[in-house]
Amino acid sequence: DAGVIQSPRHEVTEMGQEVTLRCKPISGHNSLFWYRQTMMRGLELLIYFNNNVPIDDSGMPEDRFSAKMPNASFSTLKIQPSEPRDSAVYFCASTRDGYGYTFGSGTRLTVV
Amino acid sequence: DQQVKQNSPSLSVQEGRISILNCDYTNSMFDYFLWYKKYPAEGPTFLISISSIKDKNEDGRFTVFLNKSAKHLSLHIVPSQPGDSAVYFCAGTNNAGNMLTFGGGTRLMVKP
């Protein structure tokens, strides 16, 4: 099993640009989570999907952030427009019915 | 409002000694707690968990203790090894694994 796959591993972009982060969950997992890690706030949940449906997006910081899960094997997290304070490591994780919680390796985003 | 707090951002321990990482929570609905370990440039990986009906769970060198009345849990690593140097996150959940709420993490450094 390849695990949870995130791309890109690193992203450097200029303020105001659109950024799209991608995640492929583990095959057979039915829940997908997007987290953000910062020094100040640790690991914070942004949004999670169950069976491709967004269940809780209360952690999404602003309207600039959006997430989609068009099918069971793919999800995106988009930031438009990006700002320097969005710089962080973004993790995707997946589970099957709450078990086997597995994280991807993360995308380190730097907005300059 | 941080529901899970790890008040020590870092901890330094000598190899062979015990490492004790602490975690406090405020959400009395949490019924399951987990510890994750994170190396640089990798996603967090599951380490050990405990159900709220227990007060101790042991797995090799790792033991987690839960004090429900104090809303406090701790992770003991004994003996500590240099390879244990990582960031440790504790997390709580109220439905056996979905939607984990993480603390801010503690960086453990085990010196040879």
Boltz contact constraints between the chains, C-beta under 6 A:
constraints:
  - contact:
      token1: [A, 42]
      token2: [B, 102]
      max_distance: 6.0
  - contact:
      token1: [A, 42]
      token2: [B, 103]
      max_distance: 6.0
  - contact:
      token1: [A, 42]
      token2: [B, 104]
      max_distance: 6.0
  - contact:
      token1: [A, 42]
      token2: [B, 105]
      max_distance: 6.0
  - contact:
      token1: [A, 43]
      token2: [B, 89]
      max_distance: 6.0
  - contact:
      token1: [A, 43]
      token2: [B, 102]
      max_distance: 6.0
  - contact:
      token1: [A, 48]
      token2: [B, 99]
      max_distance: 6.0
  - contact:
      token1: [A, 91]
      token2: [B, 43]
      max_distance: 6.0
  - contact:
      token1: [A, 95]
      token2: [B, 97]
      max_distance: 6.0
  - contact:
      token1: [A, 98]
      token2: [B, 96]
      max_distance: 6.0
  - contact:
      token1: [A, 98]
      token2: [B, 97]
      max_distance: 6.0
  - contact:
      token1: [A, 98]
      token2: [B, 98]
      max_distance: 6.0
  - contact:
      token1: [A, 99]
      token2: [B, 97]
      max_distance: 6.0
  - contact:
      token1: [A, 101]
      token2: [B, 97]
      max_distance: 6.0
  - contact:
      token1: [A, 103]
      token2: [B, 43]
      max_distance: 6.0
  - contact:
      token1: [A, 103]
      token2: [B, 44]
      max_distance: 6.0
  - contact:
      token1: [A, 104]
      token2: [B, 43]
      max_distance: 6.0
  - contact:
      token1: [A, 105]
      token2: [B, 42]
      max_distance: 6.0
  - contact:
      token1: [A, 105]
      token2: [B, 43]
      max_distance: 6.0
  - contact:
      token1: [A, 106]
      token2: [B, 43]
      max_distance: 6.0
